[in-house]
Amino acid sequence: MMSYLFEEFVEMENPGLEFQPANGFALLHGHCHQKSFDQMGLVELGLSRIPGFEVETIKAGF
């Protein structure tokens, strides 16, 4: 049995998932477990797929 972080599972099951446009901006602060498993790239990738939505990752922690 395998376990995955949410962002890993979504990317495995739905590569290239498309979203409806959502104009906006968000500051992204990753959880410690996402950083320790080096998964922030998948979180950023998923959010970058939302047309019109801008995300800036906060450089904090590890």
LOPA-655577 format. One record per atom (N, C-alpha, C): residue number from 1; x, y, z; residue in one letter. Coordinates in steps of 0.1 Angstrom, whole numbers, plus 5000, padded with zeros to 4 digits. Each point is the difference from the previous one (the first is absolute). Example, Ala and Ser with C-alpha at 12.3 -4.5 7.8 and 13.67 -1.06 7.14 Angstrom:
REM LOPA-655577
{atom 1,{5132,4943,5078},'A'},
{atom 1,{4991,5012,5000},'A'},
{atom 1,{5009,5012,5000},'A'},
{atom 2,{4996,5011,4993},'S'},
{atom 2,{5009,5011,5000},'S'},
{atom 2,{4992,5011,5008},'S'},
***
This chain:
REM LOPA-655577
{atom 1,{5008,4988,5000},'M'},
{atom 1,{4992,5012,5000},'M'},
{atom 1,{5009,5012,5000},'M'},
{atom 2,{4996,5010,4992},'M'},
{atom 2,{5008,5013,4999},'M'},
{atom 2,{4991,5011,5006},'M'},
{atom 3,{5007,5010,5005},'S'},
{atom 3,{4993,5012,5004},'S'},
{atom 3,{5006,5012,4992},'S'},
{atom 4,{4992,5010,4998},'Y'},
{atom 4,{5004,5012,4992},'Y'},
{atom 4,{4995,5012,5007},'Y'},
{atom 5,{5007,5011,4998},'L'},
{atom 5,{4995,5013,5003},'L'},
{atom 5,{4989,5004,4990},'L'},
{atom 6,{4991,5008,5004},'F'},
{atom 6,{4989,5004,4991},'F'},
{atom 6,{5004,5004,4987},'F'},
{atom 7,{5010,5009,4999},'E'},
{atom 7,{5005,5006,4987},'E'},
{atom 7,{5006,4989,4992},'E'},
{atom 8,{5007,4990,5006},'E'},
{atom 8,{5005,4989,4992},'E'},
{atom 8,{4989,4992,4994},'E'},
{atom 9,{4990,4997,5008},'F'},
{atom 9,{4989,4992,4995},'F'},
{atom 9,{4992,5006,4989},'F'},
{atom 10,{4998,5013,5001},'V'},
{atom 10,{4993,5008,4990},'V'},
{atom 10,{5008,4999,4987},'V'},
{atom 11,{5013,5003,5000},'E'},
{atom 11,{5008,5000,4988},'E'},
{atom 11,{5001,4986,4994},'E'},
{atom 12,{5000,4989,5008},'M'},
{atom 12,{5001,4987,4995},'M'},
{atom 12,{4987,4996,4993},'M'},
{atom 13,{4989,5003,5006},'E'},
{atom 13,{4987,4996,4995},'E'},
{atom 13,{4994,5009,4989},'E'},
{atom 14,{5005,5013,5000},'N'},
{atom 14,{4995,5010,4990},'N'},
{atom 14,{5011,5009,4995},'N'},
{atom 15,{5010,4994,4993},'P'},
{atom 15,{5010,5008,4995},'P'},
{atom 15,{4995,5011,4990},'P'},
{atom 16,{5004,5012,5001},'G'},
{atom 16,{4995,5010,4991},'G'},
{atom 16,{4986,5005,5003},'G'},
{atom 17,{4995,4998,5012},'L'},
{atom 17,{4987,5004,5004},'L'},
{atom 17,{4998,5015,4997},'L'},
{atom 18,{4989,5003,4994},'E'},
{atom 18,{4997,5014,4997},'E'},
{atom 18,{4989,5005,5009},'E'},
{atom 19,{5001,5013,5003},'F'},
{atom 19,{4991,5007,5009},'F'},
{atom 19,{4993,5012,4993},'F'},
{atom 20,{4989,5004,5005},'Q'},
{atom 20,{4993,5012,4995},'Q'},
{atom 20,{5008,5012,5004},'Q'},
{atom 21,{4999,5011,4992},'P'},
{atom 21,{5007,5012,5004},'P'},
{atom 21,{4995,5006,5013},'P'},
{atom 22,{5010,5005,5007},'A'},
{atom 22,{4996,5006,5013},'A'},
{atom 22,{5010,5012,5002},'A'},
{atom 23,{4997,5012,4997},'N'},
{atom 23,{5009,5011,5002},'N'},
{atom 23,{5002,5002,5014},'N'},
{atom 24,{5013,5001,5004},'G'},
{atom 24,{5003,5002,5014},'G'},
{atom 24,{5014,4999,5003},'G'},
{atom 25,{5004,5001,5013},'F'},
{atom 25,{5014,4999,5004},'F'},
{atom 25,{5000,4993,5014},'F'},
{atom 26,{5010,4991,5002},'A'},
{atom 26,{5001,4994,5013},'A'},
{atom 26,{5015,4999,5003},'A'},
{atom 27,{5002,5001,5013},'L'},
{atom 27,{5014,4997,5006},'L'},
{atom 27,{4999,4986,5005},'L'},
{atom 28,{5010,4992,4996},'L'},
{atom 28,{5000,4985,5003},'L'},
{atom 28,{5010,4998,5010},'L'},
{atom 29,{4996,4994,5012},'H'},
{atom 29,{5009,4996,5010},'H'},
{atom 29,{4999,4985,5001},'H'},
{atom 30,{5011,4993,4997},'G'},
{atom 30,{4999,4985,5001},'G'},
{atom 30,{5001,4995,5014},'G'},
{atom 31,{4993,4988,5002},'H'},
{atom 31,{5001,4994,5012},'H'},
{atom 31,{5014,4993,5002},'H'},
{atom 32,{5004,4998,5012},'C'},
{atom 32,{5013,4994,5002},'C'},
{atom 32,{5001,4986,4993},'C'},
{atom 33,{4990,4992,5000},'H'},
{atom 33,{5001,4987,4994},'H'},
{atom 33,{5001,5001,4985},'H'},
{atom 34,{4994,5010,4994},'Q'},
{atom 34,{5002,5002,4985},'Q'},
{atom 34,{5014,5004,4997},'Q'},
{atom 35,{5006,5009,5009},'K'},
{atom 35,{5014,5004,4998},'K'},
{atom 35,{5010,4988,5002},'K'},
{atom 36,{4997,4992,5011},'S'},
{atom 36,{5009,4989,5003},'S'},
{atom 36,{5000,4989,4989},'S'},
{atom 37,{4989,4999,4994},'F'},
{atom 37,{4999,4990,4989},'F'},
{atom 37,{5002,5006,4986},'F'},
{atom 38,{5005,5013,5000},'D'},
{atom 38,{5003,5007,4988},'D'},
{atom 38,{4988,5000,4990},'D'},
{atom 39,{4988,5003,5005},'Q'},
{atom 39,{4988,4999,4992},'Q'},
{atom 39,{4995,5014,4996},'Q'},
{atom 40,{5006,5011,5004},'M'},
{atom 40,{4995,5013,4997},'M'},
{atom 40,{4999,5003,4985},'M'},
{atom 41,{5008,4994,4992},'G'},
{atom 41,{5000,5001,4986},'G'},
{atom 41,{4986,4995,4994},'G'},
{atom 42,{4995,4989,5006},'L'},
{atom 42,{4987,4995,4995},'L'},
{atom 42,{4989,5009,5004},'L'},
{atom 43,{5001,5006,5012},'V'},
{atom 43,{4989,5009,5005},'V'},
{atom 43,{5000,5013,4990},'V'},
{atom 44,{5012,5005,4998},'E'},
{atom 44,{5001,5012,4991},'E'},
{atom 44,{4996,4996,4986},'E'},
{atom 45,{5003,4989,4995},'L'},
{atom 45,{4996,4995,4987},'L'},
{atom 45,{4984,5000,4999},'L'},
{atom 46,{4994,4994,5010},'G'},
{atom 46,{4985,4999,5000},'G'},
{atom 46,{4994,5014,5000},'G'},
{atom 47,{5005,5008,5008},'L'},
{atom 47,{4994,5014,5001},'L'},
{atom 47,{5003,5008,4987},'L'},
{atom 48,{5011,4997,4994},'S'},
{atom 48,{5004,5008,4988},'S'},
{atom 48,{4991,4996,4988},'S'},
{atom 49,{4992,4989,5001},'R'},
{atom 49,{4991,4996,4990},'R'},
{atom 49,{4987,5008,5000},'R'},
{atom 50,{4998,5008,5010},'I'},
{atom 50,{4987,5008,5000},'I'},
{atom 50,{5002,5013,4992},'I'},
{atom 51,{4994,5001,4989},'P'},
{atom 51,{5002,5012,4991},'P'},
{atom 51,{4996,5012,5008},'P'},
{atom 52,{5008,5011,4999},'G'},
{atom 52,{4997,5012,5006},'G'},
{atom 52,{5003,5001,5015},'G'},
{atom 53,{5005,4989,5006},'F'},
{atom 53,{5003,5000,5014},'F'},
{atom 53,{5015,5001,5002},'F'},
{atom 54,{5005,5009,5008},'E'},
{atom 54,{5014,5002,5003},'E'},
{atom 54,{5003,4995,5014},'E'},
{atom 55,{5011,4993,5001},'V'},
{atom 55,{5004,4994,5012},'V'},
{atom 55,{5015,5004,5003},'V'},
{atom 56,{5003,5004,5012},'E'},
{atom 56,{5013,5003,5004},'E'},
{atom 56,{5003,4992,5013},'E'},
{atom 57,{5011,4992,4999},'T'},
{atom 57,{5004,4991,5011},'T'},
{atom 57,{5008,5008,5010},'T'},
{atom 58,{4996,4999,5012},'I'},
{atom 58,{5007,5007,5011},'I'},
{atom 58,{5012,4992,5004},'I'},
{atom 59,{5012,5006,4999},'K'},
{atom 59,{5012,4993,5004},'K'},
{atom 59,{5002,5001,5015},'K'},
{atom 60,{4995,4990,5007},'A'},
{atom 60,{5001,4999,5014},'A'},
{atom 60,{5003,4986,5005},'A'},
{atom 61,{5005,4999,5011},'G'},
{atom 61,{5003,4986,5005},'G'},
{atom 61,{5012,4994,4994},'G'},
{atom 62,{5000,4987,4998},'F'},
{atom 62,{5012,4993,4995},'F'},
{atom 62,{5005,5005,4987},'F'},
***
